[in-house]
Amino acid sequence: MAETYEVLALKYGTHANRSRADNFLMPDDHASPHPIDYFVWLIRNERRTILVDTGFSHAEAKERGRVLQHEPRDLLKHIGIEAETIDTVIVTHLHYDHAGTLEHFPAATFHLQEAEMAYATGRCMCDEILRRPFTAEHVCQMVRKVYSGRVRFHDGDGEIAPGITVHKVPGHSKGLQCVRVLTQSGWVVLASDATHLYENFERRHPFPIVVDIEAMLRSYDRLEALATSRRHIVPGHDPLVLKRYPPLDERTQGIVHRLDVPRTD
């Protein structure tokens, strides 16, 4: 029997020094400022606590010129969850901002698309432009977790738990997966980087870091088919998420917001 869940967006960092040229192919106004935020997501009910993605560390932020406001484990602790106790982590893809700090979750089994591991360790990584969003040490850490029996691979669609499924949505990366979650307000889709921003999928304006543009556009269609409505699709990096959904409580304004309730805009 399917279960319903609370879903939280946890903002751990930001990149303010961006323009529309950084976020859209062939933008209408390439020079206009257009910042992005960095999130991980938490899915929980009385029986389960599941993390989606693991963010990046202070060292990675310094290396890439990003602003890290909180390490994900610190945000989890802020809402009463110790990272060491989490036993299930879904990694949407292996880019640096989604698969860092893996070592902070020593009890976790990691769920990943088989195609993503093949991509991140295969011949495409011989080309600098394709390997740029990856950090080699993150990929190596995941390989070590494979050898220690702590990775569960999915090939397309897969069930994580009753009411939680993953679905391959390539384009931005070859093995990118979104997460579909049943909530009291319907099926919420955590799109991750299948759509960085609302505008990417709503106006069919693709993000410029892309392996396959046609696949990215078809993945927009898949997001819409999986969600109860377009309003139930949560993009991976849009600052509007924190404006459209309420905080968990008065302590978490701008840091931890609920996604399992109707949008407020």
N, C-alpha and C positions, 0 to 999 in steps of 0.2 A: 504494500500500500504506500502511495506517495506521501511524503511528509512536506510540511511547509516550513519556511525558514525566515529568519531575520538576515538581512544583507547589509553590510556596512562598507562604505568607501573610506579608506584611511589615506589621507594626503600626507606624503612623507617628504616631498620636495617640489621644486619649481624651476622653470627656466624662463625668466622674464625677457631676456634679450633675444627675442625671436621676431620675425616678420612673417607676413602671409606667404612670402616666397619660400619660407622654411616649412610651411604646413600644407601647401596646396600645389599641385601641378598646374602650371599656366594660370596663376592667380590673377584676379581682376585688378588688384591693387597691391603689387608685390612688396611695396616698401612699408605698408602700414604695420604697426606693432601687433603681434599676435602671440602672447605667451601661452605656455602649456604648463600643466601641473602633472605631478607623478603620484600614482596611487598604487596601493595594494588593496585587496578586498577580503572581507571576512564573511563567511556563511555559517550561521549557527542556529541551533534550536536546543531543546532540553537534552537531546541525545548526542549531538555532533557539533564539532567546531572544526571548520575547514578553512584554510587560508588559500587565497588565490594570488600567486606571485610573491616574490621575496625582495623586490626593490634593489637598491644598491647601497654601498657603504660610503663612509666618509672619504676613504682613499679613492674610490671610483669617482665620487663627486669632484674631488680636486683634480683628478686626471682629465676629466671631461668638461670642466668648467661649469658644473651644475651646482645649484643650491640645494643642499640636503638639510632639511629642517629637523627631521627626526629619523633615526633608523627605524625600520618597521618593527623590530622587536620592542623598541621603546614605546611606540604607539600602542602596541598590543598590551604592554604592561599598564599603560595609562587607563585602559578599560578593563583591567583585571585579569588579563590572560598572560601566562608565562609562555614564551616562545618554545621553551624546552618541552612543554606538555602537548604541543600540537602534533597529532599523528598523521594528518593528511594534508598535503600541499599540492595544489594544481598549479603547474607551471604552464602558462599560456604559450610561451615561446622562450627561446634562450637569448634574446637580446639583453644587453648589459643592465637595463633598468627593470627587468622582470625576473632575472635569474641570479642576482647577486645575493650575498649574505646567506647562502644555502647552509653554511656551517652553523648558523644560529638556530637550526631546527633539527637537533640530533635524533629526535624520536620519530621523525616524519618519513612516510612513504610518499614519493613524488610521482605525480601523474603527468605524462608527457606524450605528445604525438610521436609515433615512430618516425614519421617523415621529418620532424624537426631535428631529431638527433642525427639522422642520415645527412640532412642538409648542413648542419653545423660542424660535422666531422668529415665531410666529403670534398669533392674537387672544387665546388663553388668557393670554398674558403681560400683557394689559391689566388682569387681575385680580390684585391684590397677593397674595392667599392662594395663588394658583397659581405666581406667579413667585418667591415667597419663597425656595424652595430653590435657585434659580439665581443666579449672579453674571453680570451683563451682560457684563463684560469677558471671562469665560471663553467665553461663547457667541460673542462677536465674534471672539475668537481662532480659534475653530473655523471660523467663516465665512471668515476670511482664509485658513485652510488649505484650505478648499474651492476658493477662487479660485487658490491656488497649486498645485493638483493633488495635494494630500496627504491627501485623505479618500476612503475607499472606503465607499460606502453599501450597506447590506443591507436587504432587505425581507422580514422574517420570519427564515427559516433561511438560514444561509450558512456556507461553509467558509473558514476562515482558512489552514489547512495540514492535511496528512494527520493525522487524529486530534484536530483542534481545530475545533469548530464553534460558531457563535453562534445564539441562538434568542430571538425576541421574547417577552417575558414581561411584558406591561403590567399596570398597576394603580397602582403607586407613581408611575410616570411613563408617559407614553403610548408612548414608544419605548424603554423599558428592555429590555436584552438580558442573558441569562445566557451563560456560556461552558462548554461541555462538552469535557472533556479525557480522552483515553485514557491511563491509567496502568497500571502493573504490577498494581495492586490493583483495576482496573476503571474504569468511566466515572465520573469525578468531575465534579460540576457546581458551578462557582463561581456562586452564585446572585446575588451582589451584593445589591441592594436589593429583588429579588423576594421575599426574606425576610430582614429585618434580623437576626432572632434565630431560634434553633431553635424556640422556642415559637410564633412566628408561624405557621409551616407545620405543625408537629407537632400543635398544638391548634387550628389554624384560628382564631387570634386575630390579626386584621390589624393592621398598623402604622397609626397615625393619619394620617400624611402620605400621602394617597391621592387619586388622580384618579378611580378607578373600583373600588369595593370588589368587585363581582362579578368583574371581570377579575383582580383580585389573587388571589381565591380560586381561580379557574381556573388561574392561573399557578402556584399551589402544586401543583396536579395535574400541570402540565406538568413542573415540576422533578422530581417523583417518577417520571414516565415516562421522562425523559432519563437519570437516574442509575442506576447498577447497583443501588443500594439507597438507602433513606432515609439510611443512614449515610454515603453518598457525597455528600450535599448539604452544601455549606459556605455558611452564611449570611454576610451582608455585614458585620455589626457586632457579632457576639456574642463577648464576652470568653471564653466557654467554648471557642472554637476553640483558644486557646493552651493550654488544659488537656487537650483531647482529642487533640491531635496533638503529636508530639515536635519539639524544636528541630532546626534544621539541624545544629548542632554546639554544643559547650559555650559558645561565645562568643555565641550568638544566642538564649539562653533568654529568652522573653518578648518577643522582637523579630521573629525570622524562624523560622517553623516549617514543617515539611513536611506537605503534604496528600495526597501520592501514596502514602502508606502507610496501613495500617489504623488506625482510631481506637484509642486506648489505654484508653478508658473501658469 
